[in-house]
Amino acid sequence: MYLFTLRAKRVNLKRTKAVAKKEFYHLVRDYRMLSILLFFPVFLLIIFGYAVNFDVKDIKLSIYDNDRSILSRRFINSITSSGYFVIESYLTNSDDIDNTISLKKAQSVLFIPKDFSSEYYSNKESKIQFIIDGVDGNTANIIQSYANLVTNEFNNKISSELLLVKGKKQYIPLDVRSIFWYNPDLKSTKFLIPGLIAMILLITATITVSLTLVREKERGTIEQINVSPLSSIEVLIGKTAPYLTLGFLNSIFILIAGYLVFDVEVKGSLILLFISIFVFLIAATSIGIFISVLVDTQQVAFTIATFVSLLPSVILSGFIFPIESMPIIVQTITNITPAKFFIEILRGIVLRGVGISAFWDQFLYLLIFIFLLLTVSIVLNKRKSIDT
């Protein structure tokens, strides 16, 4: 009564091709669904690519300058010329600081005390203060880093000028310079795009495969398939082949869109990349097959497929939240989603340009995931068929 049985038959390519052809015609006739499957993934990539962005630009800064000296004005000018901050307002009363932050008129307030310049030129420690809105911890840390960077640059510049007046040269015993590889501009989009690709492909492949297999049950045509000469493997290959092909086309469109819109260029082997995508799509379709074994209606299949593909791929895959910082128990649970392994492969090929030696273990985990899930699906279906 069900789709999967352990019938030991050879795979007949003609029968498999006939099933795939029938499923392809069904997909083409439903032009609305086909257009969604072809263009919606690219649309999602563009929307998420712009929306999910951790870069902090044009930080709104209010200034309370209680010193009003040449030095304080030079410091303010150095902040505006850094490109990180945008002056939102100048405060005239210290009481306005609380309102500025609490009402979100600015993300940070620069407080310059009255004796700022006098203490600086007296070789004393001059104190300034950046008051930062700490509700969003990630943004607050970035603002703090920018503030420290601007302050250090200004401090070095002024110190050099003072030493030149005295006829001395500034001596820096240790000159530290950081070089960023693979993402020199530190754009969060380049880090997130591989995760978006994995999430979109997983969701579309899982949902479409689960629905197409359950549809046969819902319409009662599964009975005809069971009494036909078709073996289980022929049905599976024939049913999933059009959607694997469609998912492969989607991946190409997504990679092109990522390059054109977000300047994400594939630095590694394209052949290795497409092989990895194909294996990942098989893993995604195996989830759809597993769901089709458990449920009998398309509505339930859609709900479960959305839940098991969307949430784990966002929360547990390393797409946004680093797995290394999670508790050990949660790190173990992350293995339930193939997106975790595929994202590591994608970031290795697309961003770093490395070969399979750098992520062979992730590739192996994907193959193990496919084997285990398909095995469980066949065993569960066999038990259900015996019970009926």
MIMAR-222258 format. One record per residue (C-alpha): residue number from 1; residue in one letter; x, y, z. Coordinates in Angstrom, 3 decimals. Layout:
# residues N
NUM/A/X/Y/Z
...
//
This chain:
# residues 388
1/M/0.000/0.000/0.000
2/Y/2.951/2.332/0.240
3/L/5.646/3.634/-1.970
4/F/8.706/1.875/-0.577
5/T/9.081/-1.884/-0.615
6/L/12.209/-4.019/-0.656
7/R/11.747/-5.591/-4.050
8/A/15.034/-6.912/-5.388
9/K/14.782/-5.889/-9.020
10/R/17.181/-4.309/-11.417
11/V/16.649/-0.679/-12.223
12/N/15.010/-0.493/-15.615
13/L/16.057/2.788/-17.217
14/K/13.075/2.860/-19.560
15/R/10.562/2.514/-16.722
16/T/12.481/5.036/-14.616
17/K/12.559/7.464/-17.527
18/A/8.818/7.033/-18.012
19/V/8.121/7.936/-14.371
20/A/10.439/10.930/-14.579
21/K/8.830/12.050/-17.841
22/K/5.353/11.799/-16.328
23/E/6.442/13.814/-13.282
24/F/8.166/16.382/-15.488
25/Y/5.009/16.876/-17.568
26/H/2.990/17.290/-14.404
27/L/5.459/19.937/-13.182
28/V/5.463/21.823/-16.490
29/R/1.659/21.881/-16.693
30/D/1.486/23.582/-13.308
31/Y/3.178/26.726/-14.633
32/R/2.467/28.731/-11.482
33/M/4.278/26.247/-9.274
34/L/7.096/25.973/-11.815
35/S/7.576/29.742/-11.913
36/I/7.651/29.856/-8.112
37/L/10.228/27.072/-7.924
38/L/12.415/28.731/-10.559
39/F/12.338/32.381/-9.483
40/F/11.362/32.372/-5.822
41/P/14.754/31.004/-4.612
42/V/16.603/33.863/-6.349
43/F/14.098/36.330/-4.918
44/L/14.677/34.894/-1.434
45/L/18.438/35.156/-1.832
46/I/18.249/38.852/-2.756
47/I/15.767/39.706/0.003
48/F/17.617/37.788/2.717
49/G/20.973/38.977/1.420
50/Y/19.994/42.590/2.028
51/A/17.854/42.003/5.126
52/V/20.196/39.666/7.055
53/N/23.195/41.946/7.296
54/F/25.388/42.508/10.341
55/D/27.375/45.380/8.876
56/V/27.009/48.624/10.842
57/K/27.144/51.770/8.709
58/D/26.410/55.458/9.276
59/I/26.285/55.196/13.060
60/K/24.150/57.998/14.463
61/L/26.293/59.983/16.919
62/S/25.299/62.894/19.126
63/I/28.022/65.050/20.651
64/Y/28.155/66.875/23.967
65/D/31.299/69.016/23.752
66/N/31.787/70.711/27.117
67/D/35.331/71.781/26.263
68/R/34.694/73.565/22.951
69/S/38.381/73.909/22.175
70/I/40.407/73.589/19.001
71/L/41.501/70.121/20.090
72/S/37.951/68.901/20.728
73/R/36.836/70.229/17.335
74/R/39.741/68.437/15.652
75/F/38.729/65.228/17.394
76/I/35.131/65.636/16.228
77/N/36.340/66.271/12.668
78/S/38.427/63.105/12.778
79/I/35.312/61.163/13.778
80/T/33.191/62.527/10.928
81/S/35.955/61.965/8.369
82/S/36.400/58.323/9.444
83/G/33.284/57.286/7.523
84/Y/31.880/55.268/10.412
85/F/29.844/57.943/12.192
86/V/27.228/60.487/11.158
87/I/26.695/63.470/13.457
88/E/23.039/63.454/14.430
89/S/22.996/66.417/16.826
90/Y/25.042/68.581/19.184
91/L/23.825/68.532/22.779
92/T/24.005/71.584/25.018
93/N/22.924/69.970/28.269
94/S/24.135/66.809/29.965
95/D/20.539/65.940/30.807
96/D/19.840/65.495/27.086
97/I/22.152/62.488/26.924
98/D/19.658/60.153/28.585
99/N/16.798/61.234/26.321
100/T/18.943/60.921/23.208
101/I/19.782/57.270/23.939
102/S/16.440/56.203/25.425
103/L/14.413/57.723/22.579
104/K/16.804/56.206/19.986
105/K/17.662/59.571/18.500
106/A/21.266/58.367/18.323
107/Q/23.090/55.081/18.777
108/S/25.910/56.684/20.719
109/V/26.786/59.943/22.469
110/L/30.316/61.356/22.635
111/F/30.940/63.170/25.899
112/I/33.954/65.525/25.944
113/P/34.652/66.962/29.428
114/K/35.454/70.588/30.120
115/D/39.161/70.061/30.883
116/F/39.817/67.802/27.880
117/S/42.370/69.992/26.047
118/S/44.032/71.464/29.146
119/E/44.801/68.028/30.579
120/Y/46.008/66.747/27.228
121/Y/48.539/69.553/26.755
122/S/49.598/69.225/30.413
123/N/50.688/65.650/29.703
124/K/47.871/64.321/31.845
125/E/45.416/61.612/30.974
126/S/42.512/63.162/29.090
127/K/39.260/61.307/29.380
128/I/36.437/61.150/26.877
129/Q/33.425/58.890/26.951
130/F/31.348/57.121/24.335
131/I/27.907/56.310/25.722
132/I/26.526/53.478/23.565
133/D/23.060/51.968/23.289
134/G/23.724/48.395/24.455
135/V/20.332/46.841/23.686
136/D/21.768/45.171/20.574
137/G/24.989/43.669/21.885
138/N/26.453/42.908/18.451
139/T/25.929/46.455/17.185
140/A/27.209/47.922/20.459
141/N/30.457/45.934/20.197
142/I/30.980/47.099/16.618
143/I/30.363/50.736/17.601
144/Q/32.843/50.352/20.461
145/S/35.464/48.943/18.076
146/Y/34.980/51.842/15.666
147/A/35.173/54.370/18.514
148/N/38.413/52.820/19.808
149/L/39.870/52.781/16.305
150/V/39.090/56.445/15.641
151/T/40.353/57.496/19.062
152/N/43.630/55.589/18.674
153/E/44.262/57.078/15.231
154/F/43.640/60.590/16.541
155/N/45.799/59.947/19.608
156/N/48.737/58.775/17.465
157/K/48.382/61.768/15.169
158/I/48.384/64.310/18.023
159/S/51.244/62.549/19.798
160/S/53.344/62.689/16.615
161/E/52.668/66.411/16.278
162/L/53.697/67.106/19.882
163/L/56.919/65.156/19.462
164/L/57.758/66.975/16.217
165/V/57.384/70.318/18.003
166/K/59.972/69.109/20.514
167/G/62.240/67.890/17.717
168/K/61.639/64.213/18.424
169/K/60.325/61.333/16.412
170/Q/57.574/59.028/17.570
171/Y/58.903/55.555/18.285
172/I/56.531/52.603/18.058
173/P/58.210/49.481/19.508
174/L/55.590/47.125/18.087
175/D/53.665/47.913/14.907
176/V/50.694/45.567/14.591
177/R/48.942/45.358/11.238
178/S/46.074/43.004/10.497
179/I/45.468/41.468/7.084
180/F/42.083/39.908/6.376
181/W/42.062/37.017/3.918
182/Y/39.080/35.831/1.843
183/N/36.883/38.752/2.950
184/P/39.131/41.830/3.180
185/D/36.195/44.261/3.429
186/L/34.668/42.197/6.287
187/K/31.275/42.191/4.583
188/S/28.851/39.996/6.504
189/T/26.947/39.321/3.265
190/K/29.794/37.221/1.881
191/F/29.746/35.131/5.054
192/L/25.951/34.714/4.963
193/I/25.429/33.944/1.251
194/P/26.584/30.266/1.489
195/G/24.172/29.765/4.379
196/L/21.368/31.338/2.387
197/I/22.085/29.040/-0.564
198/A/21.950/25.983/1.699
199/M/18.754/27.127/3.419
200/I/16.905/27.923/0.185
201/L/17.902/24.691/-1.570
202/L/17.029/22.597/1.494
203/I/13.582/24.142/1.906
204/T/12.584/23.949/-1.771
205/A/13.883/20.406/-2.320
206/T/12.404/18.990/0.886
207/I/8.967/20.504/0.395
208/T/8.592/19.716/-3.300
209/V/9.698/16.069/-2.984
210/S/7.543/15.397/0.080
211/L/4.488/16.876/-1.644
212/T/4.915/15.018/-4.928
213/L/5.219/11.621/-3.202
214/V/2.360/12.217/-0.773
215/R/0.194/13.430/-3.654
216/E/0.154/9.882/-5.032
217/K/-1.239/8.638/-1.725
218/E/-3.805/11.404/-1.511
219/R/-5.113/10.758/-5.028
220/G/-5.121/6.995/-4.584
221/T/-2.767/6.435/-7.526
222/I/-0.227/4.834/-5.220
223/E/-2.227/1.595/-5.543
224/Q/-1.607/1.532/-9.272
225/I/2.107/2.138/-8.723
226/N/2.332/-0.706/-6.197
227/V/0.796/-3.283/-8.545
228/S/2.851/-2.117/-11.528
229/P/6.197/-3.679/-12.545
230/L/7.961/-0.595/-11.133
231/S/10.443/-1.224/-8.324
232/S/10.769/1.164/-5.379
233/I/14.101/2.532/-6.560
234/E/12.674/3.199/-10.026
235/V/9.770/5.134/-8.541
236/L/12.070/7.135/-6.256
237/I/14.508/8.033/-9.013
238/G/11.740/8.859/-11.464
239/K/9.803/10.957/-8.966
240/T/12.762/12.905/-7.601
241/A/14.790/13.338/-10.822
242/P/12.807/16.371/-12.111
243/Y/13.092/18.099/-8.739
244/L/16.791/17.307/-8.450
245/T/17.241/18.855/-11.886
246/L/15.161/21.849/-10.868
247/G/17.157/22.239/-7.650
248/F/20.372/22.083/-9.644
249/L/19.125/24.845/-11.955
250/N/18.121/26.870/-8.902
251/S/21.621/26.552/-7.488
252/I/23.087/27.905/-10.738
253/F/20.658/30.836/-10.756
254/I/21.421/31.556/-7.101
255/L/25.188/31.511/-7.677
256/I/24.799/33.889/-10.626
257/A/22.575/36.194/-8.562
258/G/25.060/36.077/-5.683
259/Y/27.850/37.128/-8.028
260/L/25.916/39.886/-9.790
261/V/24.161/41.350/-6.747
262/F/26.545/40.678/-3.843
263/D/29.864/40.181/-5.670
264/V/30.307/36.681/-4.219
265/E/32.682/34.930/-6.598
266/V/33.382/31.203/-6.551
267/K/37.103/30.926/-5.812
268/G/37.342/27.150/-5.837
269/S/36.596/24.360/-8.302
270/L/33.224/24.630/-10.050
271/I/33.190/20.878/-10.664
272/L/33.683/20.158/-6.972
273/L/31.044/22.754/-6.132
274/F/28.415/21.192/-8.404
275/I/29.197/17.691/-7.131
276/S/28.701/18.966/-3.576
277/I/25.424/20.651/-4.537
278/F/24.174/17.425/-6.142
279/V/24.988/15.378/-3.026
280/F/23.327/17.976/-0.812
281/L/20.190/17.946/-2.978
282/I/20.024/14.164/-2.565
283/A/20.256/14.707/1.218
284/A/17.457/17.280/1.048
285/T/15.234/15.005/-1.047
286/S/15.873/12.140/1.381
287/I/14.246/14.286/4.072
288/G/11.247/14.736/1.757
289/I/11.112/10.962/1.206
290/F/11.230/10.365/4.962
291/I/8.323/12.785/5.509
292/S/6.301/11.124/2.743
293/V/6.597/7.809/4.591
294/L/5.210/9.290/7.800
295/V/2.238/11.314/6.508
296/D/-0.643/10.789/4.096
297/T/-1.824/14.320/3.232
298/Q/-0.122/17.178/1.417
299/Q/-1.161/19.708/4.054
300/V/0.568/17.817/6.843
301/A/3.560/17.100/4.599
302/F/3.959/20.791/3.781
303/T/3.787/21.793/7.456
304/I/6.299/19.196/8.612
305/A/8.639/19.783/5.655
306/T/8.671/23.525/6.309
307/F/9.323/23.007/10.009
308/V/12.123/20.441/9.710
309/S/13.889/22.287/6.888
310/L/13.516/25.949/7.845
311/L/14.191/26.065/11.597
312/P/17.228/23.735/11.751
313/S/18.813/25.347/8.679
314/V/18.583/28.783/10.300
315/I/19.296/28.009/13.952
316/L/21.423/24.838/14.003
317/S/23.442/24.959/10.775
318/G/26.001/27.663/11.599
319/F/24.304/29.905/9.047
320/I/24.009/32.768/11.545
321/F/24.994/31.436/14.963
322/P/28.465/29.831/15.291
323/I/28.170/26.187/16.306
324/E/31.413/26.312/18.292
325/S/29.859/28.685/20.828
326/M/26.856/26.414/21.457
327/P/26.689/23.940/24.384
328/I/27.984/20.444/23.645
329/I/24.483/18.949/23.707
330/V/23.227/21.486/21.163
331/Q/26.307/20.923/18.995
332/T/25.361/17.239/18.836
333/I/21.787/18.095/17.885
334/T/23.045/20.231/14.964
335/N/23.866/17.018/13.090
336/I/20.165/16.563/12.302
337/T/20.394/19.035/9.421
338/P/22.534/18.427/6.318
339/A/22.771/22.198/5.897
340/K/25.415/22.220/8.655
341/F/27.792/20.095/6.580
342/F/26.933/21.760/3.272
343/I/27.560/25.287/4.579
344/E/31.073/24.296/5.627
345/I/31.673/22.869/2.147
346/L/30.267/25.971/0.448
347/R/32.321/28.400/2.520
348/G/35.407/26.345/1.764
349/I/34.858/26.272/-2.010
350/V/33.199/29.647/-2.610
351/L/35.033/31.901/-0.150
352/R/38.377/30.182/0.534
353/G/38.891/28.320/-2.727
354/V/40.089/25.146/-0.993
355/G/39.928/21.570/-2.250
356/I/38.217/18.479/-0.921
357/S/41.073/17.799/1.516
358/A/39.815/20.702/3.620
359/F/36.262/19.389/4.030
360/W/36.272/15.681/3.125
361/D/34.821/14.876/6.548
362/Q/31.799/17.129/5.904
363/F/31.295/15.378/2.580
364/L/31.415/12.027/4.353
365/Y/28.877/13.192/6.946
366/L/26.494/14.141/4.120
367/L/26.771/10.654/2.603
368/I/26.197/9.052/6.020
369/F/23.164/11.291/6.539
370/I/21.697/10.177/3.200
371/F/22.318/6.495/3.907
372/L/20.832/6.597/7.411
373/L/17.731/8.578/6.475
374/L/16.907/6.481/3.417
375/T/17.471/3.276/5.394
376/V/15.160/4.436/8.174
377/S/12.559/5.476/5.579
378/I/12.580/2.034/3.953
379/V/12.397/0.207/7.294
380/L/9.529/2.374/8.562
381/N/7.605/1.965/5.348
382/K/8.080/-1.788/5.374
383/R/6.644/-1.941/8.909
384/K/3.698/0.237/7.922
385/S/2.983/-1.938/4.872
386/I/3.082/-5.099/7.051
387/D/0.689/-3.514/9.584
388/T/-1.805/-2.746/6.860
//
